Amino acid sequence: MGWATGYIARLKEGETVSFRPRGNSMQGKIESGQLCTVEPVDAVTLEIGDIVLCKVKGQEYLHLIKAMQGKRFQIGNNKGRINGWITANAIYGRCVSVDD
């Protein structure tokens, strides 16, 4: 059970969620503690550069789609680190707003 497990469960039920993630891996796009609103998403609408709530190798992230290859998505942070490749079933929502 990770930091986003409850939010993921709500997204799967079709709810929009808001939370304040901590950390600096998305600095420049999301500062630590900013309010992020995440909506459920249809994978066919995803694009490179979208910020998504997802799981990569069992870890939960609010990170960027860095590349797409067929039905696979490469996830990484805003500092150049790549987390790995996932399929749409590991993407739970897209960040639609970031506020103080």
MORAZI-V334932 format. One record per residue. RES is the residue in one letter. D_LAST is the distance of its C-alpha to the last C-alpha in Angstrom with 2 decimals. Layout:
# MORAZI-V334932
res=RES d_last=D_LAST
res=RES d_last=D_LAST
This chain:
# MORAZI-V334932
res=M d_last=27.04
res=G d_last=23.78
res=W d_last=20.17
res=A d_last=19.63
res=T d_last=23.03
res=G d_last=21.99
res=Y d_last=19.40
res=I d_last=22.14
res=A d_last=24.64
res=R d_last=22.64
res=L d_last=22.06
res=K d_last=25.82
res=E d_last=26.45
res=G d_last=24.63
res=E d_last=21.51
res=T d_last=17.95
res=V d_last=15.67
res=S d_last=12.03
res=F d_last=11.21
res=R d_last=9.32
res=P d_last=11.80
res=R d_last=12.98
res=G d_last=14.88
res=N d_last=15.22
res=S d_last=17.28
res=M d_last=14.79
res=Q d_last=13.60
res=G d_last=13.44
res=K d_last=12.17
res=I d_last=9.75
res=E d_last=8.91
res=S d_last=9.95
res=G d_last=7.90
res=Q d_last=4.99
res=L d_last=5.86
res=C d_last=8.86
res=T d_last=11.43
res=V d_last=14.94
res=E d_last=18.11
res=P d_last=21.71
res=V d_last=23.29
res=D d_last=26.85
res=A d_last=27.71
res=V d_last=29.72
res=T d_last=26.65
res=L d_last=24.95
res=E d_last=24.90
res=I d_last=24.56
res=G d_last=21.01
res=D d_last=19.49
res=I d_last=17.06
res=V d_last=18.80
res=L d_last=18.95
res=C d_last=22.48
res=K d_last=25.16
res=V d_last=27.15
res=K d_last=30.18
res=G d_last=28.95
res=Q d_last=25.57
res=E d_last=22.30
res=Y d_last=19.78
res=L d_last=16.72
res=H d_last=18.31
res=L d_last=19.78
res=I d_last=23.05
res=K d_last=25.01
res=A d_last=28.36
res=M d_last=30.29
res=Q d_last=33.96
res=G d_last=35.59
res=K d_last=33.87
res=R d_last=32.17
res=F d_last=28.66
res=Q d_last=27.91
res=I d_last=24.62
res=G d_last=23.07
res=N d_last=20.04
res=N d_last=18.66
res=K d_last=21.02
res=G d_last=24.25
res=R d_last=25.04
res=I d_last=26.60
res=N d_last=26.44
res=G d_last=29.24
res=W d_last=30.51
res=I d_last=29.98
res=T d_last=31.12
res=A d_last=29.26
res=N d_last=30.03
res=A d_last=27.61
res=I d_last=24.64
res=Y d_last=23.03
res=G d_last=20.17
res=R d_last=18.15
res=C d_last=14.40
res=V d_last=13.94
res=S d_last=10.26
res=V d_last=7.10
res=D d_last=3.79
res=D d_last=0.00
